[in-house]
Amino acid sequence: MEKIFRETKEIYEKIPEENRKDPFADDYKEYFIPLLDDDFFQARKVLTNCREATDIINISLTFYDRENVRLVLVVDGDKSGYAYLPGQYISNDNGVVESWDEIQKTISSDSYMPLSHTSLLGYSATDYEPLYGPDGTMIGFTTLDISLNVLSDNLFLFLTMFVPTILALFLILSIILSRSIDIRIISPIHLLVKAARSYTERDKVSEEESSVFFGNVNIHSSDELAELRDTMADMEQNINRSMKEIRLVSAEKERIAAELDIAAQIQQSALPTDFSINENVDLCASMTPAKEVAGDFYDFFMIDEDHLAMIIADVSGKGVPAALFMMKGKELLKIRAEKGGKPSEILGYVNNALAKGNDNAMFITVWLGILEISTGIITASNAGHEYPFIADENQVFSIYKDPHGAFCGAFEGLEYEDYEIKITKGGGIFLYTDGVAEAKRADDKMFETDRIESCLNAHKGSSSQELLTAITEAINDFTSGEEQYDDITMLCLLLK
């Protein structure tokens, strides 16, 4: 057998491709006539006996020409007159040939065979069993063509005889089932839908009286629909209770919001807004809370005709507690500053006053400065607040790292340090809370003091109000609409 395969392959591969175009041409068949010896006819007899003893259409020995997609016959066990000679082949030009991948799929599967149909053979399936030479190399296939006509004929007989009967039985069962479904399912569903429609049309927000929709649905069965009715009735009662609670909570929230709005108005009204405090200074300040009420504040007032007090502060925490602590700290600072004294003494007094009874351990960072308008000298003290920016006579701002003391209100007995700054005409000071430098954008990057300095110096010659507006716009551009994280408070003074 291995000899027949080898000789057939050798002859087939030596024939020029132009001579292999027609496997039925006489000059092509002459190449393989020498192979028709006793060994060939003995092998063909074995295949013929196998075909005749079974229901298969044909059995043959073949190899595959992958380059040209051809199934080359070596020994064909088909009937005389239909059998192929060695070297003749089947291709998609003269028949139907499976692809190499399809053949490999058939070989690797125990249940898969490709199907085909011809007018001569009808429906058939093809199986490929690999053949191996003495060295274990696959030399070709045993190709089996199996008829499926008996199966298709029996299937057709079944369909023509039994399908009408089955359809009639199915129709009768469908009528019975439809009636049962209508009684047990459709009608209860319609009742539930009607109850649901009535429930959704009800004004659940403002209607406070008790009502029953699903609980009145009459379902006599004890199946899932009755359970669904009971579940929806429970849901209706729960929603009614929840809506009542929501109305109460909403009313409470509206009351709290109104009170917070009033508190915000009171807080804003406590901050000075008349910036024309002295003809020799250009002063402006702003406070933008992160919540309804703020913990930041600013203040400025004349102690006498030549001394202007300036304060900016930030209370720990946010919301109402911070706002209340802020109001207390603001009043203490103003009352004590108006009595005179150094900023360090004022901060020491305020610290002791805030620390007494401070059970919540709240504190305030404060920058307090007193400007002697006639000389431009600011005497200041810093209780843990941000570094100020100082501008020279050309209005060039730079950060001034002043000495820091502890927060006000942390604990009693703290002392603070005074220092002096000389402001020349055209120069000034810019004060701010940490909400400016720590304004965040979506990637958590902060605005920081470098951007404050760049923005201030990009607007030389501007008024104090214009400088605050420029900083505010720069923050808004930087944060790109992100929610404000902290209160933003600023104070700017320019000496005329």
Disulfide bonds with the S-S distance in Angstrom:
none
